Amino acid sequence: MPSLLITGANRGIGLGLVELYLGDQWKVFASCRQPDNALALHQLQQRYGDRLSILKLDVNNQEQIDKAVKTLTGQTIDVLINNAGIVEMEGYGSGAYEGLDDPDLRHYDYQQWQEILTTNVLGPARVTGSFVDNLRTADSGVVVMMVSGLASIANTWQAGRYAYRTSKAALNMLMRSSGEWLESLGITVVAVSPGWTRTEMGGPNATNSVEQSAAGVKTVIAGITEKDAGKFLNFDGTTLPW
């Protein structure tokens, strides 16, 4: 039975992916910061039994990551999805794409910018590095960095969303620069954008439903081979410009 580890699994696209993989007979390790409050995950656990394990894991907390690694000692992970991430919310609109923030750099919340970079870049780095031994025992382990179309430098000439944009562009670079090392261990890493999705992060005006985005991401992951290492892919299977 193939296995998935996913961060930020308690809501939005993460939760949608958990449900899809469970429905496709995968064993799923769903992690989030506050599992006691993850009602939807617990409902899925009642439905799917021991094929779903819920882990307490804050991507910024190495102690929690180490505990999860210990729990999964000897467990092969076929796919790791680094889905957990944060965006500017208060004072900047309700969604990453809405463009409601003040683009004046003199007014920006630099403390929040730092927090977003920490969670969106260092978090996936910590998690990926920590679970390498689980991934390398798979026949063809895959690491997915959940990024965004807003990470595309070529497509960007719009002020604002500096923290989120720079964090996801940096995550692309993490994917590219760690790719050679992971490849040497038999692990393929890619970046995948789920598209603009109607979640708490994406906002109510987004074009995609959670179901559409999650299904697209899952289909893209299913088609990944070693030849796709280092690619920046959209949920519809197309390649996004850097």
C-alpha positions in Angstrom: 0.0 0.0 0.0 1.6 3.3 -1.0 1.9 6.0 1.6 1.7 9.8 1.8 2.9 12.3 4.4 1.4 15.7 4.1 1.8 18.9 6.2 -1.0 21.4 6.7 -3.5 18.6 6.3 -6.4 19.9 8.5 -8.0 22.2 6.0 -8.2 23.5 2.5 -6.2 21.8 -0.3 -4.3 19.7 2.3 -7.5 18.2 3.6 -8.8 17.7 0.1 -5.7 15.8 -0.8 -6.0 13.6 2.3 -9.5 12.6 1.3 -8.5 11.9 -2.3 -5.5 9.7 -1.4 -7.5 7.8 1.2 -10.2 7.2 -1.4 -7.5 5.8 -3.7 -6.4 3.2 -1.1 -3.3 5.0 0.2 -2.0 5.1 3.7 -2.0 8.7 4.8 0.0 10.4 7.5 -1.7 13.8 7.9 0.1 16.4 10.0 -1.0 19.7 11.4 -0.2 22.0 14.3 -3.3 21.3 16.3 -4.6 17.8 15.7 -7.1 18.0 18.6 -9.0 20.7 16.7 -8.8 19.0 13.3 -12.4 17.8 13.3 -12.6 17.0 9.6 -9.5 14.8 9.9 -10.9 12.9 12.8 -14.1 12.3 10.9 -12.1 10.9 8.0 -10.2 8.7 10.5 -13.5 7.2 11.7 -14.3 6.4 8.1 -11.0 5.0 7.0 -9.6 3.6 10.3 -5.9 3.0 10.6 -5.2 4.0 7.0 -5.2 7.6 8.3 -2.8 8.6 11.1 -2.9 12.2 12.4 0.4 13.7 13.6 1.1 16.8 15.6 3.7 18.7 13.5 4.5 22.4 13.4 6.9 22.8 10.5 8.8 25.4 12.6 9.2 23.1 15.6 12.1 20.7 15.1 11.2 18.8 18.3 7.8 18.0 17.0 9.3 17.0 13.6 11.8 14.7 15.4 9.0 13.1 17.3 7.1 12.4 14.1 10.2 11.0 12.5 10.5 8.6 15.5 6.9 7.6 15.1 7.5 6.8 11.5 10.8 4.9 11.9 10.9 2.1 9.4 7.8 3.4 7.5 8.3 4.0 3.8 7.0 7.3 2.5 6.3 7.3 -1.2 5.1 10.9 -1.5 5.8 13.9 0.8 3.7 17.0 0.2 5.0 20.1 1.8 1.7 21.8 1.9 1.7 23.9 5.1 2.2 27.6 4.5 1.0 31.0 5.6 0.2 34.3 3.9 -0.2 37.9 4.8 -3.8 38.1 6.1 -4.5 40.9 8.6 -4.5 44.3 6.8 -3.8 42.8 3.4 -7.2 41.4 2.3 -8.4 37.8 2.8 -6.6 36.1 0.0 -3.2 35.7 -1.5 -4.3 36.9 -5.0 -6.6 39.7 -4.1 -4.1 42.5 -4.3 -5.7 44.5 -1.4 -2.4 45.1 0.4 -0.6 48.4 0.6 2.4 48.1 -1.8 4.4 50.8 -0.1 7.5 49.1 1.3 7.7 51.8 4.0 4.4 50.5 5.5 5.2 46.8 5.3 5.1 44.5 8.3 8.6 43.1 8.2 8.2 40.9 11.3 5.3 39.2 9.5 7.5 38.9 6.3 10.1 37.1 8.3 7.6 34.8 9.9 6.2 33.9 6.4 9.7 33.2 5.0 10.4 31.0 8.0 7.3 28.9 7.7 7.1 28.7 3.9 10.8 28.1 3.2 12.6 26.8 6.2 9.6 24.6 7.2 9.7 22.5 4.0 13.5 22.3 4.3 13.3 21.0 7.8 10.5 18.5 7.0 12.1 17.2 3.8 15.5 16.7 5.4 14.1 15.0 8.4 12.1 12.4 6.4 14.8 11.6 3.8 15.4 8.1 5.2 11.7 7.3 4.9 11.6 8.6 1.3 14.7 6.8 0.1 13.2 3.4 0.9 10.4 4.0 -1.6 10.8 2.6 -5.1 10.7 6.2 -6.4 10.1 8.7 -3.6 8.6 12.0 -4.5 8.8 15.3 -2.7 6.3 18.0 -3.6 6.8 21.6 -2.7 3.4 23.3 -2.8 4.2 26.7 -4.3 2.0 29.2 -6.2 1.7 30.9 -9.6 2.7 34.0 -7.7 6.2 32.5 -7.4 6.8 33.1 -11.1 9.3 35.9 -11.5 8.6 36.0 -15.3 4.9 36.5 -14.7 5.2 39.2 -12.0 5.1 42.9 -12.4 2.7 43.8 -9.7 3.4 45.5 -6.4 2.4 43.9 -3.2 2.2 40.5 -1.5 6.0 40.8 -1.1 6.2 38.3 1.8 4.2 35.5 0.1 5.7 36.0 -3.3 9.2 36.0 -2.1 8.6 33.0 0.1 7.2 30.9 -2.7 9.9 32.0 -5.1 12.5 31.0 -2.5 10.7 27.7 -2.1 11.2 27.1 -5.8 14.9 27.8 -5.4 15.0 25.4 -2.4 13.4 22.8 -4.6 15.9 23.4 -7.4 19.0 23.6 -5.2 18.1 20.5 -3.1 17.1 18.6 -6.2 20.6 17.3 -7.0 21.1 16.0 -3.5 17.7 14.3 -3.4 18.2 12.9 -6.8 21.4 11.2 -5.6 19.2 9.4 -3.0 16.7 8.3 -5.6 14.2 10.9 -4.6 12.5 13.2 -7.2 11.5 16.7 -6.1 9.1 19.1 -7.9 7.2 22.3 -7.3 3.5 22.3 -7.9 1.1 25.2 -7.9 -2.5 24.3 -6.9 -3.9 27.4 -8.7 -6.0 30.1 -7.2 -8.3 28.2 -4.9 -11.2 29.1 -2.7 -9.7 28.5 0.7 -9.1 30.7 3.7 -5.8 31.6 2.2 -7.0 31.9 -1.4 -10.1 34.0 -0.6 -13.7 33.8 -1.8 -13.1 35.1 -5.3 -10.7 32.4 -6.3 -11.4 30.5 -9.6 -10.9 26.9 -8.4 -12.8 24.9 -5.8 -10.7 22.8 -3.4 -11.9 19.7 -5.1 -10.7 20.9 -8.5 -7.3 22.0 -7.2 -6.7 18.9 -5.1 -7.7 16.5 -8.0 -5.4 18.4 -10.4 -2.4 18.3 -8.0 -3.0 14.5 -7.3 -3.1 13.8 -11.1 0.1 15.8 -11.6 1.9 13.9 -8.8 0.7 10.5 -10.2 2.4 11.3 -13.5 5.8 12.4 -12.0 8.8 10.4 -13.1 12.6 11.0 -12.5 12.6 13.0 -15.7 10.4 15.6 -14.0 12.9 16.4 -11.3 13.2 20.1 -10.7 10.1 21.2 -12.7 7.7 24.0 -11.7 4.3 22.5 -12.6 0.8 23.9 -12.5 -2.2 21.8 -11.2 -3.4 21.4 -14.8 -0.1 19.7 -15.8 1.4 22.6 -17.7 4.9 23.9 -16.9 5.0 27.4 -15.3 7.7 30.0 -16.2 10.3 30.8 -13.6 
